[in-house]
Amino acid sequence: MSELGGLISTTPLSAVAPSITAATITAVASLLVALFSVVRIRKFEKEQAEDNAKIAYAYEARKRLYTVCEPLLFQAMEQAAEARARIHGLARCSRERQLRRDGSGWLALGQVEEYYFESTVYSLLAPVTAFSILQRGLTTIDLTLDDKVREQYELLKLIFFSFSKDWDLAAGGGAASELPYDRNKSDPGEPRREELLVAAPERYAPQGLYRGMIYLVAEAFVPRVGDVDDGLDPRTARCMTFGEFEREWRKARSERRSARRRAFQQLRRPVHRPSAMSRISDRTVELFEGFHPARKPVLWRLLVAQHLLYKVLLEGKPELGPLAEHEVEALDWRTDGQDPADFRETLGIAESFVGRELEKLRARLDQRIVD
């Protein structure tokens, strides 16, 4: 022990210090490497968790998007094709005089058989339903996840609001093509309403719908189950079939004709839910009753513009190409010997209108704005 003690006591401190310093540096370095590794691993785990969360969100969001949108978009495509066919049919019936300038013919109400009127209302109004349902679903679906779906949504939006563009289409391309039009003077309650509608329907008859009324139309076309408004849930909402529409439409017209008797009966028994069409039937009748392109020229411009929008929707990109000759012929409503200028002018005005609307739509798509 004395020898060991002597050895330790006689060892110079300068000889021990380098060994201690090297060991300390090695230990500190090892500790720093370990800490760095832990930090890096935790950062990696965090980034991995965030990536997994994003992937999970994107998967669920896309699944929800397609679950909601695909059935509605498929139905909208079918309705677009049907609406185009009915617009062609209106032109053909005008050529063949089943629709006449005095308002008589297949779109005059009061006939024993009103099927053509009912099917026309359904064919031309049903396409607004898809946009209304999708718009209500924007709180649960993310349209920015799929450019194609968003593009179709924006086109359906143009079709939806086109029914309120009657004033723009009446103005045409300037003074030379402007149509005299003032439907406000024939609104319910206006003093000369009936007189003006009889004297000059081409000027005073309603040939479009107010924006609020378009929403009411869309809601009316969504079937309800029992006393529940099934249209509130975009995952299950849909446009009613023609059979469902026909029952509701005829029920609404029957209710309208027997309003006084029904009011008396409601005092004696429980009130039944009115037809889904009750709120829209009168305005819808005003819009389409007695239609002929010369009798309601603003509405015809609107329908031709819709025909072009349906063409764009079905072709799959927001650009309007030139009409094929057979498409032009299908929109020719004239009977023999009539001035061709009116027919071509309507096509030109509708093409210009749709071109401007599509230009604004493309700008919205570029800015990735959704509302």
Contacts in CASP RR format, 6 or more apart in sequence:
PFRMAT RR
TARGET T0000
AUTHOR 0000-0000-0000
METHOD contacts of the structure
MODEL  1
MSELGGLISTTPLSAVAPSITAATITAVASLLVALFSVVRIRKFEKEQAE
DNAKIAYAYEARKRLYTVCEPLLFQAMEQAAEARARIHGLARCSRERQLR
RDGSGWLALGQVEEYYFESTVYSLLAPVTAFSILQRGLTTIDLTLDDKVR
EQYELLKLIFFSFSKDWDLAAGGGAASELPYDRNKSDPGEPRREELLVAA
PERYAPQGLYRGMIYLVAEAFVPRVGDVDDGLDPRTARCMTFGEFEREWR
KARSERRSARRRAFQQLRRPVHRPSAMSRISDRTVELFEGFHPARKPVLW
RLLVAQHLLYKVLLEGKPELGPLAEHEVEALDWRTDGQDPADFRETLGIA
ESFVGRELEKLRARLDQRIVD
58 145 0 8 1.000
61 141 0 8 1.000
61 142 0 8 1.000
61 145 0 8 1.000
62 145 0 8 1.000
62 146 0 8 1.000
64 140 0 8 1.000
64 141 0 8 1.000
65 141 0 8 1.000
65 142 0 8 1.000
65 143 0 8 1.000
65 145 0 8 1.000
65 146 0 8 1.000
65 149 0 8 1.000
66 146 0 8 1.000
66 149 0 8 1.000
67 235 0 8 1.000
68 134 0 8 1.000
68 137 0 8 1.000
68 140 0 8 1.000
68 141 0 8 1.000
68 234 0 8 1.000
68 235 0 8 1.000
69 134 0 8 1.000
69 141 0 8 1.000
69 149 0 8 1.000
69 153 0 8 1.000
71 238 0 8 1.000
72 130 0 8 1.000
72 133 0 8 1.000
72 134 0 8 1.000
72 234 0 8 1.000
72 237 0 8 1.000
72 238 0 8 1.000
73 130 0 8 1.000
73 149 0 8 1.000
73 152 0 8 1.000
75 130 0 8 1.000
75 238 0 8 1.000
75 239 0 8 1.000
76 127 0 8 1.000
76 130 0 8 1.000
76 152 0 8 1.000
76 156 0 8 1.000
76 313 0 8 1.000
77 313 0 8 1.000
77 314 0 8 1.000
79 123 0 8 1.000
79 126 0 8 1.000
79 127 0 8 1.000
79 129 0 8 1.000
79 130 0 8 1.000
79 239 0 8 1.000
80 127 0 8 1.000
80 159 0 8 1.000
80 310 0 8 1.000
80 313 0 8 1.000
80 314 0 8 1.000
81 310 0 8 1.000
81 314 0 8 1.000
82 123 0 8 1.000
82 126 0 8 1.000
83 123 0 8 1.000
83 124 0 8 1.000
83 126 0 8 1.000
83 127 0 8 1.000
83 306 0 8 1.000
83 307 0 8 1.000
83 310 0 8 1.000
84 307 0 8 1.000
84 310 0 8 1.000
84 311 0 8 1.000
84 314 0 8 1.000
85 123 0 8 1.000
86 119 0 8 1.000
86 120 0 8 1.000
86 123 0 8 1.000
86 124 0 8 1.000
87 124 0 8 1.000
87 303 0 8 1.000
87 304 0 8 1.000
87 306 0 8 1.000
87 307 0 8 1.000
87 331 0 8 1.000
88 330 0 8 1.000
88 331 0 8 1.000
90 99 0 8 1.000
90 120 0 8 1.000
90 291 0 8 1.000
90 293 0 8 1.000
90 303 0 8 1.000
90 333 0 8 1.000
91 293 0 8 1.000
91 330 0 8 1.000
91 331 0 8 1.000
91 332 0 8 1.000
91 333 0 8 1.000
92 330 0 8 1.000
92 333 0 8 1.000
93 99 0 8 1.000
93 106 0 8 1.000
94 292 0 8 1.000
94 293 0 8 1.000
94 333 0 8 1.000
94 334 0 8 1.000
94 335 0 8 1.000
95 332 0 8 1.000
95 333 0 8 1.000
95 334 0 8 1.000
95 335 0 8 1.000
97 335 0 8 1.000
98 105 0 8 1.000
98 106 0 8 1.000
99 105 0 8 1.000
99 106 0 8 1.000
99 107 0 8 1.000
99 290 0 8 1.000
99 291 0 8 1.000
99 292 0 8 1.000
100 292 0 8 1.000
101 292 0 8 1.000
101 294 0 8 1.000
101 295 0 8 1.000
102 295 0 8 1.000
103 201 0 8 1.000
103 289 0 8 1.000
103 290 0 8 1.000
103 291 0 8 1.000
103 292 0 8 1.000
103 295 0 8 1.000
104 290 0 8 1.000
105 290 0 8 1.000
106 116 0 8 1.000
106 117 0 8 1.000
107 116 0 8 1.000
107 117 0 8 1.000
107 120 0 8 1.000
107 288 0 8 1.000
107 289 0 8 1.000
107 290 0 8 1.000
107 291 0 8 1.000
108 289 0 8 1.000
108 290 0 8 1.000
109 117 0 8 1.000
109 285 0 8 1.000
109 289 0 8 1.000
117 288 0 8 1.000
117 289 0 8 1.000
118 245 0 8 1.000
118 246 0 8 1.000
118 249 0 8 1.000
118 250 0 8 1.000
119 242 0 8 1.000
120 288 0 8 1.000
121 249 0 8 1.000
121 284 0 8 1.000
121 288 0 8 1.000
122 242 0 8 1.000
122 245 0 8 1.000
122 246 0 8 1.000
124 288 0 8 1.000
124 303 0 8 1.000
124 306 0 8 1.000
125 217 0 8 1.000
125 221 0 8 1.000
125 284 0 8 1.000
126 221 0 8 1.000
126 239 0 8 1.000
126 245 0 8 1.000
127 156 0 8 1.000
127 159 0 8 1.000
127 310 0 8 1.000
128 159 0 8 1.000
128 160 0 8 1.000
128 163 0 8 1.000
128 214 0 8 1.000
128 217 0 8 1.000
128 218 0 8 1.000
128 221 0 8 1.000
129 218 0 8 1.000
129 221 0 8 1.000
129 222 0 8 1.000
129 238 0 8 1.000
129 239 0 8 1.000
130 156 0 8 1.000
130 239 0 8 1.000
131 153 0 8 1.000
131 156 0 8 1.000
131 157 0 8 1.000
131 159 0 8 1.000
131 160 0 8 1.000
131 218 0 8 1.000
132 160 0 8 1.000
132 215 0 8 1.000
132 218 0 8 1.000
132 219 0 8 1.000
132 222 0 8 1.000
133 218 0 8 1.000
133 222 0 8 1.000
133 231 0 8 1.000
133 234 0 8 1.000
133 237 0 8 1.000
133 238 0 8 1.000
134 141 0 8 1.000
134 153 0 8 1.000
134 156 0 8 1.000
134 234 0 8 1.000
135 157 0 8 1.000
136 231 0 8 1.000
136 232 0 8 1.000
136 234 0 8 1.000
136 237 0 8 1.000
137 234 0 8 1.000
138 370 0 8 1.000
138 371 0 8 1.000
140 234 0 8 1.000
141 234 0 8 1.000
143 149 0 8 1.000
143 150 0 8 1.000
143 153 0 8 1.000
143 370 0 8 1.000
144 150 0 8 1.000
144 368 0 8 1.000
144 370 0 8 1.000
147 365 0 8 1.000
150 365 0 8 1.000
150 370 0 8 1.000
151 316 0 8 1.000
151 317 0 8 1.000
151 318 0 8 1.000
151 365 0 8 1.000
152 313 0 8 1.000
152 316 0 8 1.000
153 370 0 8 1.000
154 318 0 8 1.000
154 361 0 8 1.000
154 364 0 8 1.000
154 365 0 8 1.000
155 309 0 8 1.000
155 312 0 8 1.000
155 313 0 8 1.000
155 318 0 8 1.000
155 361 0 8 1.000
156 313 0 8 1.000
158 309 0 8 1.000
158 357 0 8 1.000
158 358 0 8 1.000
158 361 0 8 1.000
159 306 0 8 1.000
159 309 0 8 1.000
159 310 0 8 1.000
159 313 0 8 1.000
160 214 0 8 1.000
160 218 0 8 1.000
161 211 0 8 1.000
161 214 0 8 1.000
162 302 0 8 1.000
162 305 0 8 1.000
162 306 0 8 1.000
162 309 0 8 1.000
163 208 0 8 1.000
163 209 0 8 1.000
163 214 0 8 1.000
163 302 0 8 1.000
164 208 0 8 1.000
164 209 0 8 1.000
164 210 0 8 1.000
164 211 0 8 1.000
164 214 0 8 1.000
165 302 0 8 1.000
165 305 0 8 1.000
165 353 0 8 1.000
166 181 0 8 1.000
166 183 0 8 1.000
166 207 0 8 1.000
166 208 0 8 1.000
166 298 0 8 1.000
166 299 0 8 1.000
166 302 0 8 1.000
167 181 0 8 1.000
168 353 0 8 1.000
169 298 0 8 1.000
169 301 0 8 1.000
169 302 0 8 1.000
169 305 0 8 1.000
169 349 0 8 1.000
169 350 0 8 1.000
169 353 0 8 1.000
170 178 0 8 1.000
170 179 0 8 1.000
170 180 0 8 1.000
170 181 0 8 1.000
170 207 0 8 1.000
170 298 0 8 1.000
170 301 0 8 1.000
171 178 0 8 1.000
172 178 0 8 1.000
172 179 0 8 1.000
172 301 0 8 1.000
172 349 0 8 1.000
172 352 0 8 1.000
172 353 0 8 1.000
173 349 0 8 1.000
173 352 0 8 1.000
177 345 0 8 1.000
177 349 0 8 1.000
179 202 0 8 1.000
179 203 0 8 1.000
179 297 0 8 1.000
179 298 0 8 1.000
179 301 0 8 1.000
180 203 0 8 1.000
181 203 0 8 1.000
181 207 0 8 1.000
181 298 0 8 1.000
182 203 0 8 1.000
182 204 0 8 1.000
183 204 0 8 1.000
183 205 0 8 1.000
183 206 0 8 1.000
183 207 0 8 1.000
183 208 0 8 1.000
184 190 0 8 1.000
185 192 0 8 1.000
185 193 0 8 1.000
185 196 0 8 1.000
185 204 0 8 1.000
186 193 0 8 1.000
186 196 0 8 1.000
186 197 0 8 1.000
186 204 0 8 1.000
186 205 0 8 1.000
186 206 0 8 1.000
187 193 0 8 1.000
190 196 0 8 1.000
196 203 0 8 1.000
196 204 0 8 1.000
197 204 0 8 1.000
197 205 0 8 1.000
201 295 0 8 1.000
201 296 0 8 1.000
202 294 0 8 1.000
202 295 0 8 1.000
202 296 0 8 1.000
202 297 0 8 1.000
202 298 0 8 1.000
205 286 0 8 1.000
205 295 0 8 1.000
205 296 0 8 1.000
206 283 0 8 1.000
206 286 0 8 1.000
206 287 0 8 1.000
207 287 0 8 1.000
207 296 0 8 1.000
207 297 0 8 1.000
207 298 0 8 1.000
207 299 0 8 1.000
207 302 0 8 1.000
208 287 0 8 1.000
208 298 0 8 1.000
208 299 0 8 1.000
208 302 0 8 1.000
209 217 0 8 1.000
209 283 0 8 1.000
209 287 0 8 1.000
213 280 0 8 1.000
213 283 0 8 1.000
216 279 0 8 1.000
216 280 0 8 1.000
217 280 0 8 1.000
217 284 0 8 1.000
219 231 0 8 1.000
220 248 0 8 1.000
220 276 0 8 1.000
220 277 0 8 1.000
220 279 0 8 1.000
220 280 0 8 1.000
221 239 0 8 1.000
221 240 0 8 1.000
221 245 0 8 1.000
221 276 0 8 1.000
222 230 0 8 1.000
222 231 0 8 1.000
222 237 0 8 1.000
222 238 0 8 1.000
222 239 0 8 1.000
222 240 0 8 1.000
223 230 0 8 1.000
223 238 0 8 1.000
223 240 0 8 1.000
223 244 0 8 1.000
223 276 0 8 1.000
224 230 0 8 1.000
224 231 0 8 1.000
224 276 0 8 1.000
226 273 0 8 1.000
227 273 0 8 1.000
230 236 0 8 1.000
230 237 0 8 1.000
231 237 0 8 1.000
240 248 0 8 1.000
245 277 0 8 1.000
248 275 0 8 1.000
248 276 0 8 1.000
248 277 0 8 1.000
249 275 0 8 1.000
249 277 0 8 1.000
249 281 0 8 1.000
251 275 0 8 1.000
251 277 0 8 1.000
252 274 0 8 1.000
252 275 0 8 1.000
252 276 0 8 1.000
252 277 0 8 1.000
252 278 0 8 1.000
252 281 0 8 1.000
253 281 0 8 1.000
255 262 0 8 1.000
255 274 0 8 1.000
255 275 0 8 1.000
255 278 0 8 1.000
256 278 0 8 1.000
256 281 0 8 1.000
256 282 0 8 1.000
275 281 0 8 1.000
277 284 0 8 1.000
287 299 0 8 1.000
290 296 0 8 1.000
291 299 0 8 1.000
293 300 0 8 1.000
293 333 0 8 1.000
293 346 0 8 1.000
294 342 0 8 1.000
297 346 0 8 1.000
300 333 0 8 1.000
300 346 0 8 1.000
301 346 0 8 1.000
301 349 0 8 1.000
301 350 0 8 1.000
301 353 0 8 1.000
304 331 0 8 1.000
304 346 0 8 1.000
304 347 0 8 1.000
304 350 0 8 1.000
305 350 0 8 1.000
305 353 0 8 1.000
305 354 0 8 1.000
307 331 0 8 1.000
307 350 0 8 1.000
308 320 0 8 1.000
308 323 0 8 1.000
308 350 0 8 1.000
308 351 0 8 1.000
308 354 0 8 1.000
309 354 0 8 1.000
309 357 0 8 1.000
311 320 0 8 1.000
311 323 0 8 1.000
311 327 0 8 1.000
312 318 0 8 1.000
312 319 0 8 1.000
312 320 0 8 1.000
312 354 0 8 1.000
312 358 0 8 1.000
318 358 0 8 1.000
318 361 0 8 1.000
318 362 0 8 1.000
318 365 0 8 1.000
319 358 0 8 1.000
320 351 0 8 1.000
320 354 0 8 1.000
320 355 0 8 1.000
320 358 0 8 1.000
323 347 0 8 1.000
323 351 0 8 1.000
328 347 0 8 1.000
331 343 0 8 1.000
331 347 0 8 1.000
332 343 0 8 1.000
333 343 0 8 1.000
334 340 0 8 1.000
334 342 0 8 1.000
334 343 0 8 1.000
END
